Amino acid sequence: MPLTLLIGFFTGFLVRQPKINKLKKQIETLQKQLSSLQDKMLGYQTLVDNLLLQYKGLKVMQLKKKAEMKGMLEENFVLQYGMKAYLNLLLNRVKNNKKLDEEE
């Protein structure tokens, strides 16, 4: 009886061994695929981080340009109002045939 059990055990072991080997190969393949996917994921994460950094940089540049444009507009308005006042003084001089004061 113990011999029969021993023979049955080894027979079962030998019958199951090909399945076990096949499963081990599948596990190795899946582990390699997992490693490959993790590497790709890290690459994509780096790419996303770089794109986010570029986006933030462009946003800062846009805000800087907007501030510069606002300053230039303010300068232009001041210059235009100054030119208008100067032209009004000159027209007033020509129309009324009078000389400009030192203040003017």
N, CA, C and O atoms as CSV, one atom per row, in Angstrom:
chain,resi,resn,atom,element,x,y,z
A,1,MET,N,N,0.805,-1.187,0.000
A,1,MET,CA,C,0.000,0.000,0.000
A,1,MET,C,C,0.857,1.265,0.000
A,1,MET,O,O,0.599,2.170,-0.794
A,2,PRO,N,N,1.868,1.355,0.864
A,2,PRO,CA,C,2.713,2.540,0.815
A,2,PRO,C,C,3.412,2.667,-0.544
A,2,PRO,O,O,3.650,3.778,-1.018
A,3,LEU,N,N,3.730,1.571,-1.149
A,3,LEU,CA,C,4.369,1.611,-2.464
A,3,LEU,C,C,3.390,2.161,-3.494
A,3,LEU,O,O,3.784,2.925,-4.375
A,4,THR,N,N,2.151,1.791,-3.395
A,4,THR,CA,C,1.127,2.281,-4.319
A,4,THR,C,C,0.939,3.784,-4.134
A,4,THR,O,O,0.797,4.524,-5.108
A,5,LEU,N,N,0.938,4.222,-2.899
A,5,LEU,CA,C,0.815,5.662,-2.631
A,5,LEU,C,C,2.017,6.425,-3.174
A,5,LEU,O,O,1.877,7.505,-3.747
A,6,LEU,N,N,3.153,5.870,-2.993
A,6,LEU,CA,C,4.380,6.507,-3.482
A,6,LEU,C,C,4.383,6.574,-5.001
A,6,LEU,O,O,4.754,7.597,-5.575
A,7,ILE,N,N,3.974,5.494,-5.656
A,7,ILE,CA,C,3.913,5.480,-7.128
A,7,ILE,C,C,2.852,6.460,-7.600
A,7,ILE,O,O,3.063,7.175,-8.580
A,8,GLY,N,N,1.714,6.504,-6.918
A,8,GLY,CA,C,0.641,7.452,-7.267
A,8,GLY,C,C,1.105,8.892,-7.108
A,8,GLY,O,O,0.791,9.746,-7.937
A,9,PHE,N,N,1.838,9.156,-6.060
A,9,PHE,CA,C,2.354,10.515,-5.826
A,9,PHE,C,C,3.304,10.942,-6.943
A,9,PHE,O,O,3.161,12.033,-7.495
A,10,PHE,N,N,4.270,10.091,-7.279
A,10,PHE,CA,C,5.228,10.428,-8.333
A,10,PHE,C,C,4.549,10.522,-9.699
A,10,PHE,O,O,4.925,11.362,-10.516
A,11,THR,N,N,3.557,9.672,-9.955
A,11,THR,CA,C,2.830,9.746,-11.221
A,11,THR,C,C,2.078,11.065,-11.310
A,11,THR,O,O,2.115,11.736,-12.342
A,12,GLY,N,N,1.402,11.435,-10.245
A,12,GLY,CA,C,0.689,12.723,-10.205
A,12,GLY,C,C,1.650,13.886,-10.357
A,12,GLY,O,O,1.356,14.865,-11.043
A,13,PHE,N,N,2.794,13.770,-9.714
A,13,PHE,CA,C,3.814,14.816,-9.805
A,13,PHE,C,C,4.313,14.966,-11.238
A,13,PHE,O,O,4.446,16.083,-11.738
A,14,LEU,N,N,4.589,13.846,-11.898
A,14,LEU,CA,C,5.089,13.882,-13.274
A,14,LEU,C,C,4.021,14.372,-14.251
A,14,LEU,O,O,4.340,15.037,-15.236
A,15,VAL,N,N,2.751,14.044,-13.981
A,15,VAL,CA,C,1.660,14.508,-14.854
A,15,VAL,C,C,1.476,16.017,-14.694
A,15,VAL,O,O,1.219,16.706,-15.681
A,16,ARG,N,N,1.600,16.541,-13.487
A,16,ARG,CA,C,1.378,17.963,-13.219
A,16,ARG,C,C,2.591,18.829,-13.543
A,16,ARG,O,O,2.450,20.042,-13.696
A,17,GLN,N,N,3.753,18.250,-13.647
A,17,GLN,CA,C,4.980,19.023,-13.859
A,17,GLN,C,C,4.939,19.856,-15.145
A,17,GLN,O,O,5.336,21.020,-15.096
A,18,PRO,N,N,4.482,19.334,-16.299
A,18,PRO,CA,C,4.419,20.180,-17.498
A,18,PRO,C,C,3.530,21.407,-17.295
A,18,PRO,O,O,3.853,22.493,-17.777
A,19,LYS,N,N,2.407,21.240,-16.581
A,19,LYS,CA,C,1.533,22.387,-16.309
A,19,LYS,C,C,2.247,23.398,-15.416
A,19,LYS,O,O,2.143,24.608,-15.615
A,20,ILE,N,N,2.963,22.883,-14.444
A,20,ILE,CA,C,3.702,23.757,-13.529
A,20,ILE,C,C,4.769,24.531,-14.298
A,20,ILE,O,O,4.935,25.733,-14.092
A,21,ASN,N,N,5.489,23.848,-15.181
A,21,ASN,CA,C,6.518,24.518,-15.988
A,21,ASN,C,C,5.899,25.588,-16.882
A,21,ASN,O,O,6.444,26.682,-17.029
A,22,LYS,N,N,4.750,25.258,-17.479
A,22,LYS,CA,C,4.060,26.205,-18.346
A,22,LYS,C,C,3.634,27.437,-17.545
A,22,LYS,O,O,3.791,28.564,-18.014
A,23,LEU,N,N,3.104,27.232,-16.357
A,23,LEU,CA,C,2.692,28.344,-15.506
A,23,LEU,C,C,3.892,29.191,-15.074
A,23,LEU,O,O,3.789,30.415,-14.988
A,24,LYS,N,N,5.022,28.545,-14.803
A,24,LYS,CA,C,6.230,29.295,-14.427
A,24,LYS,C,C,6.679,30.191,-15.583
A,24,LYS,O,O,7.074,31.337,-15.369
A,25,LYS,N,N,6.616,29.659,-16.815
A,25,LYS,CA,C,6.993,30.464,-17.987
A,25,LYS,C,C,6.036,31.635,-18.165
A,25,LYS,O,O,6.457,32.743,-18.499
A,26,GLN,N,N,4.742,31.388,-17.941
A,26,GLN,CA,C,3.771,32.470,-18.048
A,26,GLN,C,C,4.039,33.551,-17.002
A,26,GLN,O,O,3.915,34.742,-17.284
A,27,ILE,N,N,4.404,33.131,-15.810
A,27,ILE,CA,C,4.719,34.091,-14.747
A,27,ILE,C,C,5.938,34.925,-15.128
A,27,ILE,O,O,5.936,36.142,-14.944
A,28,GLU,N,N,6.975,34.284,-15.654
A,28,GLU,CA,C,8.168,35.008,-16.091
A,28,GLU,C,C,7.825,36.011,-17.181
A,28,GLU,O,O,8.293,37.149,-17.154
A,29,THR,N,N,7.003,35.587,-18.147
A,29,THR,CA,C,6.597,36.485,-19.237
A,29,THR,C,C,5.809,37.664,-18.681
A,29,THR,O,O,6.049,38.808,-19.070
A,30,LEU,N,N,4.888,37.403,-17.794
A,30,LEU,CA,C,4.085,38.475,-17.210
A,30,LEU,C,C,4.940,39.437,-16.387
A,30,LEU,O,O,4.697,40.644,-16.389
A,31,GLN,N,N,5.942,38.904,-15.682
A,31,GLN,CA,C,6.830,39.773,-14.911
A,31,GLN,C,C,7.649,40.666,-15.833
A,31,GLN,O,O,7.871,41.838,-15.529
A,32,LYS,N,N,8.103,40.112,-16.970
A,32,LYS,CA,C,8.850,40.924,-17.938
A,32,LYS,C,C,7.948,42.004,-18.528
A,32,LYS,O,O,8.369,43.149,-18.694
A,33,GLN,N,N,6.709,41.638,-18.843
A,33,GLN,CA,C,5.773,42.614,-19.388
A,33,GLN,C,C,5.458,43.700,-18.362
A,33,GLN,O,O,5.346,44.878,-18.702
A,34,LEU,N,N,5.320,43.290,-17.111
A,34,LEU,CA,C,5.062,44.261,-16.047
A,34,LEU,C,C,6.223,45.237,-15.926
A,34,LEU,O,O,6.022,46.445,-15.800
A,35,SER,N,N,7.431,44.706,-15.965
A,35,SER,CA,C,8.618,45.561,-15.879
A,35,SER,C,C,8.662,46.533,-17.058
A,35,SER,O,O,8.961,47.716,-16.890
A,36,SER,N,N,8.364,46.026,-18.237
A,36,SER,CA,C,8.353,46.872,-19.432
A,36,SER,C,C,7.291,47.962,-19.316
A,36,SER,O,O,7.549,49.119,-19.649
A,37,LEU,N,N,6.109,47.599,-18.850
A,37,LEU,CA,C,5.038,48.583,-18.683
A,37,LEU,C,C,5.381,49.622,-17.623
A,37,LEU,O,O,5.046,50.798,-17.765
A,38,GLN,N,N,6.048,49.183,-16.562
A,38,GLN,CA,C,6.453,50.148,-15.527
A,38,GLN,C,C,7.481,51.131,-16.084
A,38,GLN,O,O,7.431,52.320,-15.769
A,39,ASP,N,N,8.408,50.648,-16.905
A,39,ASP,CA,C,9.388,51.533,-17.534
A,39,ASP,C,C,8.697,52.538,-18.446
A,39,ASP,O,O,9.024,53.725,-18.439
A,40,LYS,N,N,7.733,52.048,-19.236
A,40,LYS,CA,C,6.989,52.951,-20.120
A,40,LYS,C,C,6.215,53.973,-19.309
A,40,LYS,O,O,6.167,55.149,-19.667
A,41,MET,N,N,5.608,53.526,-18.217
A,41,MET,CA,C,4.840,54.423,-17.369
A,41,MET,C,C,5.737,55.524,-16.796
A,41,MET,O,O,5.343,56.690,-16.750
A,42,LEU,N,N,6.934,55.153,-16.362
A,42,LEU,CA,C,7.874,56.165,-15.851
A,42,LEU,C,C,8.260,57.145,-16.947
A,42,LEU,O,O,8.382,58.345,-16.700
A,43,GLY,N,N,8.455,56.626,-18.172
A,43,GLY,CA,C,8.771,57.499,-19.290
A,43,GLY,C,C,7.640,58.471,-19.576
A,43,GLY,O,O,7.875,59.659,-19.794
A,44,TYR,N,N,6.413,57.967,-19.576
A,44,TYR,CA,C,5.265,58.843,-19.808
A,44,TYR,C,C,5.094,59.844,-18.669
A,44,TYR,O,O,4.723,60.994,-18.905
A,45,GLN,N,N,5.359,59.422,-17.456
A,45,GLN,CA,C,5.242,60.338,-16.321
A,45,GLN,C,C,6.270,61.466,-16.442
A,45,GLN,O,O,5.963,62.624,-16.162
A,46,THR,N,N,7.477,61.123,-16.854
A,46,THR,CA,C,8.504,62.141,-17.073
A,46,THR,C,C,8.072,63.107,-18.172
A,46,THR,O,O,8.250,64.319,-18.056
A,47,LEU,N,N,7.502,62.551,-19.237
A,47,LEU,CA,C,7.024,63.387,-20.337
A,47,LEU,C,C,5.920,64.322,-19.866
A,47,LEU,O,O,5.923,65.504,-20.211
A,48,VAL,N,N,4.982,63.814,-19.088
A,48,VAL,CA,C,3.894,64.644,-18.570
A,48,VAL,C,C,4.449,65.722,-17.643
A,48,VAL,O,O,4.003,66.868,-17.694
A,49,ASP,N,N,5.404,65.372,-16.808
A,49,ASP,CA,C,6.012,66.354,-15.903
A,49,ASP,C,C,6.696,67.465,-16.696
A,49,ASP,O,O,6.574,68.643,-16.360
A,50,ASN,N,N,7.419,67.080,-17.754
A,50,ASN,CA,C,8.093,68.076,-18.586
A,50,ASN,C,C,7.088,68.983,-19.292
A,50,ASN,O,O,7.286,70.195,-19.364
A,51,LEU,N,N,6.010,68.395,-19.813
A,51,LEU,CA,C,4.987,69.201,-20.472
A,51,LEU,C,C,4.306,70.150,-19.495
A,51,LEU,O,O,4.006,71.293,-19.841
A,52,LEU,N,N,4.065,69.683,-18.286
A,52,LEU,CA,C,3.458,70.538,-17.268
A,52,LEU,C,C,4.387,71.695,-16.905
A,52,LEU,O,O,3.939,72.824,-16.709
A,53,LEU,N,N,5.669,71.404,-16.818
A,53,LEU,CA,C,6.655,72.446,-16.529
A,53,LEU,C,C,6.702,73.474,-17.660
A,53,LEU,O,O,6.774,74.676,-17.405
A,54,GLN,N,N,6.662,73.003,-18.907
A,54,GLN,CA,C,6.653,73.916,-20.054
A,54,GLN,C,C,5.388,74.764,-20.049
A,54,GLN,O,O,5.437,75.961,-20.333
A,55,TYR,N,N,4.257,74.144,-19.726
A,55,TYR,CA,C,2.994,74.876,-19.672
A,55,TYR,C,C,3.068,76.004,-18.642
A,55,TYR,O,O,2.654,77.132,-18.910
A,56,LYS,N,N,3.598,75.684,-17.467
A,56,LYS,CA,C,3.711,76.700,-16.423
A,56,LYS,C,C,4.656,77.819,-16.856
A,56,LYS,O,O,4.405,78.995,-16.592
A,57,GLY,N,N,5.750,77.435,-17.528
A,57,GLY,CA,C,6.685,78.440,-18.027
A,57,GLY,C,C,6.035,79.349,-19.052
A,57,GLY,O,O,6.234,80.564,-19.027
A,58,LEU,N,N,5.254,78.762,-19.959
A,58,LEU,CA,C,4.557,79.569,-20.969
A,58,LEU,C,C,3.515,80.478,-20.330
A,58,LEU,O,O,3.303,81.604,-20.780
A,59,LYS,N,N,2.875,79.990,-19.291
A,59,LYS,CA,C,1.879,80.800,-18.593
A,59,LYS,C,C,2.543,82.015,-17.937
A,59,LYS,O,O,2.014,83.125,-17.983
A,60,VAL,N,N,3.695,81.790,-17.336
A,60,VAL,CA,C,4.435,82.897,-16.717
A,60,VAL,C,C,4.865,83.904,-17.779
A,60,VAL,O,O,4.762,85.115,-17.582
A,61,MET,N,N,5.353,83.380,-18.919
A,61,MET,CA,C,5.769,84.281,-20.004
A,61,MET,C,C,4.580,85.087,-20.523
A,61,MET,O,O,4.716,86.271,-20.833
A,62,GLN,N,N,3.422,84.448,-20.616
A,62,GLN,CA,C,2.222,85.138,-21.084
A,62,GLN,C,C,1.840,86.255,-20.120
A,62,GLN,O,O,1.499,87.358,-20.545
A,63,LEU,N,N,1.896,85.968,-18.823
A,63,LEU,CA,C,1.576,87.001,-17.845
A,63,LEU,C,C,2.575,88.154,-17.904
A,63,LEU,O,O,2.201,89.317,-17.750
A,64,LYS,N,N,3.840,87.826,-18.127
A,64,LYS,CA,C,4.877,88.856,-18.231
A,64,LYS,C,C,4.628,89.734,-19.449
A,64,LYS,O,O,4.716,90.959,-19.368
A,65,LYS,N,N,4.316,89.101,-20.585
A,65,LYS,CA,C,4.045,89.884,-21.801
A,65,LYS,C,C,2.796,90.739,-21.635
A,65,LYS,O,O,2.740,91.871,-22.115
A,66,LYS,N,N,1.800,90.193,-20.954
A,66,LYS,CA,C,0.577,90.957,-20.720
A,66,LYS,C,C,0.885,92.209,-19.895
A,66,LYS,O,O,0.373,93.290,-20.185
A,67,ALA,N,N,1.716,92.058,-18.876
A,67,ALA,CA,C,2.097,93.209,-18.046
A,67,ALA,C,C,2.890,94.223,-18.867
A,67,ALA,O,O,2.690,95.430,-18.724
A,68,GLU,N,N,3.792,93.738,-19.728
A,68,GLU,CA,C,4.563,94.637,-20.585
A,68,GLU,C,C,3.650,95.397,-21.540
A,68,GLU,O,O,3.819,96.599,-21.744
A,69,MET,N,N,2.683,94.692,-22.124
A,69,MET,CA,C,1.753,95.341,-23.052
A,69,MET,C,C,0.918,96.393,-22.327
A,69,MET,O,O,0.655,97.463,-22.877
A,70,LYS,N,N,0.503,96.098,-21.105
A,70,LYS,CA,C,-0.270,97.064,-20.324
A,70,LYS,C,C,0.563,98.319,-20.066
A,70,LYS,O,O,0.065,99.439,-20.184
A,71,GLY,N,N,1.828,98.122,-19.714
A,71,GLY,CA,C,2.724,99.257,-19.495
A,71,GLY,C,C,2.911,100.077,-20.768
A,71,GLY,O,O,2.930,101.307,-20.723
A,72,MET,N,N,3.049,99.393,-21.899
A,72,MET,CA,C,3.222,100.104,-23.169
A,72,MET,C,C,1.958,100.887,-23.529
A,72,MET,O,O,2.042,102.007,-24.033
A,73,LEU,N,N,0.791,100.300,-23.271
A,73,LEU,CA,C,-0.465,101.010,-23.539
A,73,LEU,C,C,-0.579,102.258,-22.672
A,73,LEU,O,O,-0.978,103.321,-23.147
A,74,GLU,N,N,-0.228,102.117,-21.402
A,74,GLU,CA,C,-0.274,103.277,-20.510
A,74,GLU,C,C,0.657,104.374,-21.002
A,74,GLU,O,O,0.290,105.549,-21.005
A,75,GLU,N,N,1.857,103.997,-21.416
A,75,GLU,CA,C,2.804,104.982,-21.951
A,75,GLU,C,C,2.236,105.675,-23.180
A,75,GLU,O,O,2.340,106.893,-23.323
A,76,ASN,N,N,1.632,104.887,-24.065
A,76,ASN,CA,C,1.072,105.466,-25.285
A,76,ASN,C,C,-0.070,106.422,-24.980
A,76,ASN,O,O,-0.180,107.472,-25.612
A,77,PHE,N,N,-0.926,106.073,-24.013
A,77,PHE,CA,C,-2.025,106.972,-23.653
A,77,PHE,C,C,-1.494,108.277,-23.073
A,77,PHE,O,O,-1.980,109.354,-23.420
A,78,VAL,N,N,-0.512,108.191,-22.202
A,78,VAL,CA,C,0.077,109.396,-21.615
A,78,VAL,C,C,0.704,110.256,-22.710
A,78,VAL,O,O,0.545,111.477,-22.723
A,79,LEU,N,N,1.408,109.612,-23.614
A,79,LEU,CA,C,2.040,110.337,-24.721
A,79,LEU,C,C,0.985,110.994,-25.605
A,79,LEU,O,O,1.152,112.142,-26.017
A,80,GLN,N,N,-0.104,110.276,-25.903
A,80,GLN,CA,C,-1.156,110.842,-26.743
A,80,GLN,C,C,-1.823,112.040,-26.077
A,80,GLN,O,O,-2.068,113.058,-26.724
A,81,TYR,N,N,-2.119,111.917,-24.778
A,81,TYR,CA,C,-2.722,113.048,-24.076
A,81,TYR,C,C,-1.762,114.233,-24.014
A,81,TYR,O,O,-2.190,115.381,-24.132
A,82,GLY,N,N,-0.490,113.971,-23.833
A,82,GLY,CA,C,0.506,115.046,-23.842
A,82,GLY,C,C,0.578,115.728,-25.201
A,82,GLY,O,O,0.660,116.953,-25.287
A,83,MET,N,N,0.546,114.925,-26.263
A,83,MET,CA,C,0.585,115.498,-27.623
A,83,MET,C,C,-0.678,116.313,-27.888
A,83,MET,O,O,-0.619,117.356,-28.539
A,84,LYS,N,N,-1.817,115.844,-27.389
A,84,LYS,CA,C,-3.081,116.568,-27.584
A,84,LYS,C,C,-3.018,117.920,-26.877
A,84,LYS,O,O,-3.405,118.944,-27.440
A,85,ALA,N,N,-2.527,117.909,-25.636
A,85,ALA,CA,C,-2.416,119.170,-24.893
A,85,ALA,C,C,-1.464,120.118,-25.604
A,85,ALA,O,O,-1.739,121.315,-25.694
A,86,TYR,N,N,-0.351,119.606,-26.108
A,86,TYR,CA,C,0.620,120.444,-26.814
A,86,TYR,C,C,0.009,121.015,-28.090
A,86,TYR,O,O,0.187,122.196,-28.388
A,87,LEU,N,N,-0.706,120.187,-28.839
A,87,LEU,CA,C,-1.347,120.670,-30.071
A,87,LEU,C,C,-2.428,121.706,-29.758
A,87,LEU,O,O,-2.585,122.680,-30.494
A,88,ASN,N,N,-3.168,121.499,-28.678
A,88,ASN,CA,C,-4.177,122.497,-28.282
A,88,ASN,C,C,-3.519,123.829,-27.967
A,88,ASN,O,O,-4.024,124.885,-28.350
A,89,LEU,N,N,-2.389,123.778,-27.266
A,89,LEU,CA,C,-1.659,125.021,-26.970
A,89,LEU,C,C,-1.186,125.699,-28.250
A,89,LEU,O,O,-1.312,126.915,-28.393
A,90,LEU,N,N,-0.646,124.923,-29.175
A,90,LEU,CA,C,-0.174,125.511,-30.437
A,90,LEU,C,C,-1.327,126.081,-31.251
A,90,LEU,O,O,-1.214,127.171,-31.812
A,91,LEU,N,N,-2.442,125.343,-31.318
A,91,LEU,CA,C,-3.606,125.850,-32.060
A,91,LEU,C,C,-4.144,127.115,-31.411
A,91,LEU,O,O,-4.535,128.055,-32.103
A,92,ASN,N,N,-4.166,127.140,-30.085
A,92,ASN,CA,C,-4.625,128.325,-29.374
A,92,ASN,C,C,-3.724,129.514,-29.678
A,92,ASN,O,O,-4.211,130.635,-29.823
A,93,ARG,N,N,-2.444,129.288,-29.774
A,93,ARG,CA,C,-1.474,130.352,-30.102
A,93,ARG,C,C,-1.724,130.872,-31.504
A,93,ARG,O,O,-1.722,132.079,-31.747
A,94,VAL,N,N,-1.942,129.931,-32.432
A,94,VAL,CA,C,-2.130,130.335,-33.830
A,94,VAL,C,C,-3.467,131.061,-33.989
A,94,VAL,O,O,-3.521,132.088,-34.666
A,95,LYS,N,N,-4.551,130.554,-33.383
A,95,LYS,CA,C,-5.876,131.164,-33.523
A,95,LYS,C,C,-5.933,132.544,-32.891
A,95,LYS,O,O,-6.476,133.482,-33.475
A,96,ASN,N,N,-5.379,132.663,-31.711
A,96,ASN,CA,C,-5.471,133.915,-30.961
A,96,ASN,C,C,-4.270,134.816,-31.182
A,96,ASN,O,O,-4.230,135.937,-30.676
A,97,ASN,N,N,-3.322,134.347,-31.913
A,97,ASN,CA,C,-2.127,135.118,-32.251
A,97,ASN,C,C,-1.441,135.651,-30.990
A,97,ASN,O,O,-1.076,136.824,-30.911
A,98,LYS,N,N,-1.276,134.764,-30.012
A,98,LYS,CA,C,-0.624,135.174,-28.775
A,98,LYS,C,C,0.589,134.302,-28.519
A,98,LYS,O,O,0.720,133.218,-29.086
A,99,LYS,N,N,1.457,134.772,-27.679
A,99,LYS,CA,C,2.664,134.044,-27.356
A,99,LYS,C,C,2.414,133.101,-26.190
A,99,LYS,O,O,1.527,133.312,-25.363
A,100,LEU,N,N,3.237,132.043,-26.154
A,100,LEU,CA,C,3.093,131.066,-25.078
A,100,LEU,C,C,3.826,131.565,-23.840
A,100,LEU,O,O,4.905,132.150,-23.944
A,101,ASP,N,N,3.230,131.329,-22.651
A,101,ASP,CA,C,3.917,131.646,-21.392
A,101,ASP,C,C,4.981,130.605,-21.147
A,101,ASP,O,O,5.114,129.624,-21.880
A,102,GLU,N,N,5.718,130.844,-20.115
A,102,GLU,CA,C,6.724,129.866,-19.721
A,102,GLU,C,C,6.070,128.597,-19.193
A,102,GLU,O,O,6.582,127.498,-19.407
A,103,GLU,N,N,4.932,128.744,-18.498
A,103,GLU,CA,C,4.212,127.577,-18.000
A,103,GLU,C,C,3.759,126.694,-19.147
A,103,GLU,O,O,3.902,125.472,-19.099
A,104,GLU,N,N,3.213,127.322,-20.176
A,104,GLU,CA,C,2.690,126.565,-21.314
A,104,GLU,C,C,3.829,125.908,-22.055
A,104,GLU,O,O,3.603,125.220,-23.051
